[in-house]
Structure formats: C-alpha cells, structure tokens
Amino acid sequence: MDDWQLLKLYASENSEEAFRTLVDRYAGMVYHAALRHTANPHAAEEVAQVVFIALAQKAGSIPRQATLYGWLFSRHALRRFESGAR
C-alpha cells in the first residue's frame, strides 16, 4: 500500500498495522533528521515520538497534495524549533 492508502486506513479504521507500517517506513528518516539537528540521541528520539504522535492525531486531515515525507519533516522542523534545539 502507498502512504495515502495507509493513512486512510488508519484514519478510518484505526488500523494499528497501517500506522506501524508508516512508522517503520519513516522512523529512521525522522530520527536521523532530528539527530543531525540536535546532536543528541535522546532529544532526537523525543522529536521522532512527537512527530509520530502528531501523525496519529492528524492522519485524517493531512492534505492529499502534501507528501508524507514533507509533512513529517515539517513536523520535525516545528518540534525542533519549539524545543529550542539547534
């Protein structure tokens, strides 16, 4: 399934399997992006958790024209800014 099919399945049926697939697909990218900016493994883990919590909460409202990769990175960037990490 592609990202949008998985998001739709998670949003409409609360499919843990669909969400787990998305996390497995993108967790490394989100974590490593956060680690590059924070240089702190614990802070990077926290950022990644917050990003995926936001994904779970917003799954049904993410605009279809957005790429999930871009949306996740924008969530990472927002969290990094909010936490003051550089």
C-alpha positions, -999 to 999 in steps of 0.1 A, spaced: 0 0 0 11 35 -6 13 62 22 -21 76 15 -38 43 15 -22 35 48 -31 69 63 -67 65 51 -69 30 66 -55 43 99 -78 73 100 -110 54 90 -105 21 108 -78 29 134 -56 2 119 -26 -3 141 -9 -23 113 -13 6 88 2 30 113 30 6 122 39 3 85 41 41 82 63 43 114 85 15 101 88 33 67 97 67 81 110 64 117 147 62 106 144 93 84 127 113 111 151 102 138 182 109 117 170 143 106 164 152 143 197 138 153 215 159 127 200 190 141 201 182 178 233 161 180 216 145 210 202 109 206 177 114 234 164 147 220 162 131 186 141 102 200 117 127 217 114 147 184 106 115 165 80 104 191 63 138 189 62 137 151 45 103 151 21 113 178 11 143 156 8 120 126 -16 98 146 -37 128 157 -38 144 122 -39 114 99 -74 122 87 -67 158 80 -33 158 62 -38 174 28 -36 149 -1 -14 173 -21 13 172 6 39 144 5 40 125 37 78 128 37 74 166 35 47 167 62 68 146 86 98 168 81 78 199 86 65 184 119 102 176 128 112 212 120 84 226 140 92 205 170 129 213 168 120 250 167 96 247 197 122 228 217 149 253 210 172 225 197 197 236 171 
